[in-house]
Amino acid sequence: MKRSNRLVLLIGVFLAVIAFVGIVVLVGNNQNTGTGSSGGPQSPPPNQATVLAAKDIALGVTITADMVTSQDLPTPSRRGDAFGDVSQAIGQVARTPIKTGAQIGSGDFSTATTGCTTVPVPTTLRAIAVQVDQVSGVGTLINPGDYVDLLVGLTGDKFPVVTINPTDQSISTVGGLNATTVKLLLQGIQVLCRQLPPPAAQQGQPAPSAQPGTPTTSLNGQQEIVILGVTPQQAEVIKYSQLDGSISLVLRSGQDFQVDPATGQVIPPPPDATTGMTLKILTKDFAVPIPELVEAVLPTQAQR
């Protein structure tokens, strides 16, 4: 073999070795950085900013800046829905109680849940269930943490007007009177959780399809169970109203309920005074006109 040919061969082998070494180095760098030759996603950083509760946050409380803080946590220990910036939490309403130091994420403020896995009953209170529908339950749009008033109506047959016969002392009911009465009995009750029925599609019924530009809520008489936190006395009032009356829940503004900065507990406003409602009050105080008796004069009939 000529000397020139050997030189060319040696140079070719040398270049092949250099190319091989370069490929090995490049592949090693890609594996260390988590980025492939196709420009795939890099591995997450070892620590990430995470929003934590700076104090206990009660159910239904609107988050303020002093209630949250931020801390770098190892990425594997973060909740999947955890917030990374405190601004994401400020102004939101807590739909579940949050303990000091707990991570805060979108799940703490979600109203999309339709059931209760546990009921967060506050100390000294009881939990009682009330069944409502779209009319009596504010369109079934009441969420955990909301505050409601309890409006009760009792129909006329619950208040019969009787008279006593002076001759034989017998008792008889006086007919033709309207004895229906309505009263806002309880105020400022907190909703602990709610139970919605499964969607129509899961019940074997076709789900209604919304047309473009129309509301998505259909008037289908949907019902839900609302679980309220009440005192023992309030529980008795609700049970009586369930047996002998009809109940409607009236949604309150969360701004009516302030938070004690020292304890973090909600301070309910004083109850509003109401008169209740009967037909007499409607005619007396609200000027509802009373129908008048109109006497019809019939023409004289011809004598046969």
C-alpha positions as CSV (number, residue, x, y, z in Angstrom):
1,M,0.0,0.0,0.0
2,K,1.3,3.4,-0.9
3,R,2.3,5.8,1.9
4,S,-0.2,8.4,0.7
5,N,-3.1,5.9,0.9
6,R,-2.1,5.0,4.5
7,L,-2.2,8.6,5.4
8,V,-5.7,9.1,4.0
9,L,-6.9,6.0,5.9
10,L,-5.5,7.1,9.2
11,I,-7.0,10.6,8.8
12,G,-10.4,8.9,8.1
13,V,-10.2,6.7,11.2
14,F,-9.2,9.8,13.3
15,L,-12.2,11.8,12.1
16,A,-14.6,8.9,12.7
17,V,-13.3,8.6,16.3
18,I,-13.8,12.4,16.8
19,A,-17.4,12.2,15.4
20,F,-18.2,9.2,17.7
21,V,-16.9,11.1,20.8
22,G,-18.9,14.2,19.9
23,I,-22.1,12.1,19.5
24,V,-21.6,10.5,23.0
25,V,-21.0,13.9,24.6
26,L,-24.1,15.4,22.9
27,V,-26.4,12.5,24.0
28,G,-25.0,12.7,27.6
29,N,-25.8,16.5,27.8
30,N,-29.4,15.9,26.5
31,Q,-30.0,13.3,29.1
32,N,-28.7,15.5,31.9
33,T,-30.8,18.5,30.9
34,G,-34.0,16.5,30.1
35,T,-34.1,18.0,26.6
36,G,-34.0,15.7,23.6
37,S,-32.9,16.4,20.1
38,S,-36.5,17.3,19.3
39,G,-36.6,20.1,21.8
40,G,-38.9,18.3,24.4
41,P,-39.9,19.8,27.8
42,Q,-37.3,20.3,30.4
43,S,-37.6,18.6,33.8
44,P,-39.3,20.8,36.5
45,P,-37.2,22.8,38.9
46,P,-36.5,21.1,42.3
47,N,-38.4,23.8,44.2
48,Q,-41.4,25.9,43.3
49,A,-43.2,28.9,44.9
50,T,-46.3,27.6,46.7
51,V,-49.2,29.5,48.4
52,L,-49.8,28.5,52.0
53,A,-52.4,29.5,54.6
54,A,-50.8,32.0,57.1
55,K,-53.7,31.3,59.6
56,D,-56.8,29.2,59.9
57,I,-59.3,30.2,57.3
58,A,-63.0,29.4,58.1
59,L,-65.5,28.2,55.6
60,G,-67.1,31.0,53.6
61,V,-64.4,33.6,54.4
62,T,-63.1,35.8,51.6
63,I,-59.3,35.5,51.4
64,T,-57.3,38.6,52.2
65,A,-53.6,39.3,51.9
66,D,-52.9,38.7,55.6
67,M,-54.3,35.1,55.4
68,V,-51.8,33.8,52.8
69,T,-48.1,33.5,52.4
70,S,-45.7,32.0,49.8
71,Q,-42.9,29.5,50.3
72,D,-40.7,27.4,48.0
73,L,-41.5,23.7,48.3
74,P,-40.0,20.7,46.7
75,T,-41.9,20.1,43.4
76,P,-42.9,16.5,44.2
77,S,-44.6,17.6,47.5
78,R,-46.8,20.2,45.9
79,R,-50.5,19.7,45.3
80,G,-51.4,19.3,41.7
81,D,-53.7,22.4,41.9
82,A,-51.5,24.5,44.2
83,F,-51.2,28.2,43.5
84,G,-47.8,29.7,42.9
85,D,-48.7,33.3,43.6
86,V,-50.7,34.8,46.5
87,S,-52.7,37.0,44.1
88,Q,-54.4,33.9,42.8
89,A,-56.0,33.3,46.2
90,I,-56.8,36.9,47.4
91,G,-60.5,37.7,46.9
92,Q,-61.7,34.2,46.6
93,V,-64.3,32.6,48.9
94,A,-63.1,29.5,50.8
95,R,-65.5,26.6,50.0
96,T,-63.8,24.4,52.6
97,P,-62.0,25.1,55.9
98,I,-58.3,25.7,55.5
99,K,-55.8,25.0,58.3
100,T,-52.7,27.1,59.0
101,G,-49.8,25.9,56.8
102,A,-51.9,24.0,54.4
103,Q,-51.3,24.5,50.7
104,I,-53.9,26.5,48.9
105,G,-55.1,25.7,45.4
106,S,-58.1,25.9,43.1
107,G,-59.9,23.0,44.8
108,D,-60.3,25.1,47.9
109,F,-62.5,27.6,46.0
110,S,-64.3,25.3,43.5
111,T,-68.1,25.3,43.4
112,A,-68.2,22.5,40.8
113,T,-68.5,19.7,43.3
114,T,-72.0,18.1,43.6
115,G,-71.6,16.0,46.7
116,C,-70.2,16.0,50.3
117,T,-67.6,13.4,51.3
118,T,-67.5,14.9,54.8
119,V,-69.5,17.6,56.6
120,P,-67.4,20.3,58.4
121,V,-69.7,20.8,61.4
122,P,-68.5,23.9,63.4
123,T,-68.0,23.5,67.2
124,T,-71.3,23.7,69.2
125,L,-73.5,23.5,66.0
126,R,-75.4,20.7,64.4
127,A,-75.9,19.8,60.7
128,I,-79.4,19.4,59.3
129,A,-80.5,18.7,55.7
130,V,-83.1,20.8,53.9
131,Q,-84.4,19.7,50.5
132,V,-85.1,22.5,48.0
133,D,-85.7,22.9,44.3
134,Q,-84.9,25.6,41.7
135,V,-87.6,27.9,43.1
136,S,-87.2,27.4,46.8
137,G,-83.4,27.0,46.6
138,V,-82.3,30.1,44.6
139,G,-82.0,28.1,41.4
140,T,-80.0,25.4,43.2
141,L,-77.0,27.8,42.9
142,I,-76.3,27.8,46.7
143,N,-72.7,26.7,47.4
144,P,-70.8,25.6,50.5
145,G,-69.8,28.6,52.6
146,D,-72.8,30.7,51.5
147,Y,-75.2,32.2,54.1
148,V,-78.9,31.9,53.8
149,D,-82.1,32.9,55.7
150,L,-85.0,30.5,56.2
151,L,-88.4,31.6,55.0
152,V,-91.3,29.5,56.1
153,G,-94.9,29.5,54.9
154,L,-97.8,27.9,56.7
155,T,-101.0,27.4,54.9
156,G,-104.5,28.2,56.1
157,D,-105.5,24.7,57.2
158,K,-102.7,24.9,59.9
159,F,-104.5,27.8,61.6
160,P,-108.2,26.9,61.7
161,V,-110.6,29.5,63.1
162,V,-113.2,27.9,65.3
163,T,-116.4,29.1,67.0
164,I,-118.2,27.6,70.0
165,N,-121.9,27.1,70.0
166,P,-123.3,28.7,73.2
167,T,-126.2,26.2,73.3
168,D,-124.3,22.9,73.4
169,Q,-120.7,24.1,73.6
170,S,-119.8,22.3,70.4
171,I,-116.9,23.6,68.3
172,S,-117.2,24.2,64.6
173,T,-114.7,25.6,62.0
174,V,-115.4,28.9,60.4
175,G,-114.9,28.7,56.7
176,G,-114.0,31.3,54.1
177,L,-111.1,32.9,56.0
178,N,-107.5,33.1,54.8
179,A,-105.2,32.1,57.5
180,T,-102.0,31.6,55.5
181,T,-98.9,33.1,57.2
182,V,-95.3,33.6,56.1
183,K,-92.3,34.5,58.3
184,L,-88.5,34.8,57.9
185,L,-87.8,32.6,60.9
186,L,-84.0,32.1,60.9
187,Q,-81.3,34.4,59.6
188,G,-77.6,34.1,58.8
189,I,-77.3,30.3,58.6
190,Q,-74.2,28.9,56.9
191,V,-74.3,26.3,54.2
192,L,-71.9,23.5,55.2
193,C,-72.2,21.5,51.9
194,R,-74.7,20.4,49.3
195,Q,-75.8,17.2,47.5
196,L,-77.0,17.5,43.9
197,P,-78.5,14.5,42.1
198,P,-76.4,12.9,39.3
199,P,-76.7,14.6,35.9
200,A,-79.6,13.6,33.7
201,A,-77.3,11.6,31.4
202,Q,-76.3,9.3,34.3
203,Q,-79.9,8.7,35.2
204,G,-80.6,7.3,31.7
205,Q,-82.2,10.5,30.5
206,P,-80.9,12.6,27.6
207,A,-79.3,15.8,28.8
208,P,-80.9,18.9,27.4
209,S,-78.8,20.6,24.7
210,A,-78.4,24.4,25.0
211,Q,-78.9,26.5,21.9
212,P,-76.4,29.1,21.1
213,G,-77.2,32.4,22.9
214,T,-79.6,30.8,25.4
215,P,-79.1,30.2,29.1
216,T,-77.6,26.8,30.0
217,T,-79.9,26.4,33.1
218,S,-83.0,24.5,32.3
219,L,-86.2,24.8,34.3
220,N,-86.5,21.1,35.0
221,G,-87.5,21.2,38.7
222,Q,-84.1,20.0,39.8
223,Q,-83.8,19.4,43.5
224,E,-80.8,19.4,45.9
225,I,-80.0,18.7,49.5
226,V,-78.5,21.7,51.4
227,I,-76.9,20.9,54.7
228,L,-77.0,23.8,57.2
229,G,-75.1,24.5,60.4
230,V,-77.6,25.3,63.1
231,T,-78.1,25.5,66.9
232,P,-80.3,22.9,68.6
233,Q,-83.2,25.4,68.8
234,Q,-82.9,26.3,65.1
235,A,-82.9,22.5,64.3
236,E,-86.3,22.2,66.0
237,V,-87.7,25.2,64.1
238,I,-86.5,23.7,60.8
239,K,-88.0,20.3,61.6
240,Y,-91.4,21.7,62.5
241,S,-91.4,23.8,59.3
242,Q,-90.6,20.7,57.2
243,L,-93.5,18.8,58.7
244,D,-96.2,21.5,58.7
245,G,-95.0,24.2,56.2
246,S,-93.0,25.0,53.2
247,I,-89.4,26.2,53.3
248,S,-87.5,28.6,51.0
249,L,-83.8,29.5,51.4
250,V,-82.9,33.2,50.8
251,L,-79.3,33.8,49.7
252,R,-77.4,36.4,51.6
253,S,-74.4,38.6,50.6
254,G,-71.1,37.3,52.0
255,Q,-70.2,41.0,52.6
256,D,-72.7,41.0,55.5
257,F,-70.5,38.7,57.5
258,Q,-67.3,40.2,58.7
259,V,-64.2,38.3,60.0
260,D,-62.8,38.9,63.5
261,P,-59.1,39.7,62.9
262,A,-58.1,38.3,66.3
263,T,-59.9,34.9,66.1
264,G,-60.5,34.5,62.3
265,Q,-64.1,33.6,63.0
266,V,-67.1,35.1,61.2
267,I,-69.1,37.7,63.0
268,P,-72.8,37.4,61.9
269,P,-74.8,40.7,61.6
270,P,-77.7,41.3,63.9
271,P,-81.0,39.9,62.6
272,D,-83.3,42.2,60.7
273,A,-86.8,42.7,62.2
274,T,-89.7,41.6,60.0
275,T,-93.4,41.7,60.5
276,G,-94.2,38.4,58.9
277,M,-97.0,38.3,56.3
278,T,-100.7,37.5,56.4
279,L,-103.6,38.6,54.2
280,K,-104.5,41.3,56.8
281,I,-101.0,42.8,56.8
282,L,-101.0,42.8,53.0
283,T,-104.2,44.8,53.0
284,K,-103.3,47.1,55.9
285,D,-99.6,47.9,55.5
286,F,-99.1,47.2,51.8
287,A,-102.3,48.7,50.4
288,V,-103.4,45.5,48.7
289,P,-107.1,46.3,47.7
290,I,-109.8,44.2,49.2
291,P,-112.3,43.0,46.6
292,E,-115.7,44.7,47.0
293,L,-119.1,42.9,46.7
294,V,-120.8,44.0,43.6
295,E,-124.6,43.6,43.6
296,A,-126.0,42.7,40.3
297,V,-129.6,43.9,39.7
298,L,-131.5,41.4,37.6
299,P,-134.4,42.6,35.3
300,T,-137.9,41.8,36.5
301,Q,-139.1,38.6,35.1
302,A,-142.4,38.6,33.2
303,Q,-145.3,36.9,35.1
304,R,-146.9,34.0,33.3
